[in-house]
């Protein structure tokens, strides 16, 4: 993701981060934390009462944003792609920026749920790390997973208040990774500073959207094995 700090923002955007920590705006489908007791309604479709039409809008918008960019995609194009009238998306969303935030939130909600499941498992630290790597690769590179690439490309197109919603989710995602890497550090499975490892690792995986093509070359499973071998001590 191209934001002000290219190293830190691959896994957690730097813009407005300090204020975001005091106003965590994660979706209601993700369990509340003590620091975020009152969360607004999620933009994503997970357990959303609006049902499939909203989900269709987000899925199609993700694909179009990835193919044409946020600025190059019109509301009319999104509506046409799902068989709606040009003004119908505004029944579900207030603005195109809100659709963009919903796309990003959709990927983060799913990725966070799986990451929390892995973190809560009884896997040993090494096996937990392997599972986290595989999960992040699948979230970013899996077939039809356009949500996170859109986050990486179009972060700056969000308004500051919508950026804070996304940062709140990403901070929670990063925290789980950081805890796992601290365990690896304590067991001498990594040599470098755990925060540096997190930034390099997630940044490298995120950048894979630039070159990885499903069905051409190595599989996601093989890529995960290489990532693990690259970052963990024998």
Secondary structure, 3 states (H helix, E strand, C coil): CCCCCCCHHHCCCCCCHHHHHHCCCCCCCCCCCCCCCCCCCCCCCCCCCCCHHHHHHHHHHHHHHHHHCCCCCCHHHHHHHCCCCCCHHHHCCCCHHHHHHHHHHHHHHHHHHHHHHHHCCCCCHHHHHHHHHHHHHHHHHCCCCCHHHHHHHHHHHCCHHHHHHHHHHHHHHHHHHHHHHHHHHHCCCCCCCHHHHHHHHHHHHHHHHHCCECCECCCHHHHHHHHHHHHCCC
